[in-house]
């Protein structure tokens, strides 16, 4: 198995009791094959937003927006069928 550092990222998730460590982790380099990986605070994985704070509110807002958009498209399609 091989990993590509250019296609890899790392997301550090800490329990609330250890959040004081977070600034220290940004000073560390995590490397794959001698190449550093990108540090992120959130990442979209399989359509869900994963954050380092383990807060789901941004993912929930995104899902609500998608749902409202799909309902609007459905209503628009139904309205155009009824008007014919």
C-alpha atoms as one frame of an Amber mdcrd trajectory, in Angstrom:
protein
   0.000   0.000   0.000   1.351   3.422  -0.856   0.187   6.869   0.180   0.542
  10.149  -1.684   1.251  13.140   0.583  -0.048  15.551  -2.067  -3.454  13.832
  -2.003  -3.509  13.381   1.778  -4.657  15.680   4.549  -4.865  15.361   8.273
  -7.561  16.513  10.618  -6.882  16.516  14.339  -9.898  15.816  16.548  -9.378
  16.362  20.248 -11.737  15.896  23.189 -12.818  19.122  24.861 -10.548  18.371
  27.801  -7.486  18.457  25.472  -8.184  21.525  23.312  -5.228  23.313  24.893
  -2.984  20.994  22.820  -4.421  22.186  19.461  -2.070  25.187  18.981   0.933
  22.930  19.586  -0.194  20.475  16.897  -0.160  23.201  14.240   3.567  23.543
  14.836   4.110  19.834  14.070   4.555  18.477  10.559   2.959  15.159   9.708
   4.799  13.589   6.787   4.241  10.746   4.369   7.366   9.647   2.541   9.178
  12.764   3.726   6.479  15.074   2.300   4.319  17.106   4.725   0.538  16.671
   4.596  -1.952  19.533   4.619  -3.563  20.451   7.955  -7.330  21.128   7.788
  -9.976  21.969  10.377 -12.841  20.492   8.348 -13.239  18.039   5.501 -16.126
  16.731   3.408 -16.071  12.920   3.561 -18.738  10.880   1.771 -20.930  13.960
   1.599 -20.714  14.812   5.302 -18.741  17.681   6.771 -16.366  16.454   9.479
 -14.844  19.168  11.686 -12.078  19.132  14.260 -14.523  20.462  16.861 -16.928
  17.540  16.207 -19.703  20.100  15.670 -22.440  18.973  13.283 -24.156  22.353
  12.864 -22.450  23.242   9.547 -23.285  19.813   8.097 -26.901  20.118   9.269
 -27.257  23.578   7.701 -25.824  22.243   4.428 -28.248  19.293   4.454 -31.205
  21.596   5.171 -30.225  23.867   2.278 -29.977  20.886  -0.082 -33.378  19.610
   1.037 -35.035  23.016   0.575 -33.501  23.269  -2.895 -34.786  19.830  -3.871
 -38.289  20.599  -2.572 -38.311  23.876  -4.517 -37.350  22.064  -7.725 -40.068
  19.469  -7.090 -42.736  22.136  -6.506 -41.628  24.045  -9.589 -41.888  20.886
 -11.706 -45.324  20.075 -10.299 -46.556  23.629 -10.862 -45.458  23.579 -14.478
 -47.291  20.238 -15.004 -50.500  21.590 -13.463 -50.447  24.740 -15.572 -50.376
  22.803 -18.843
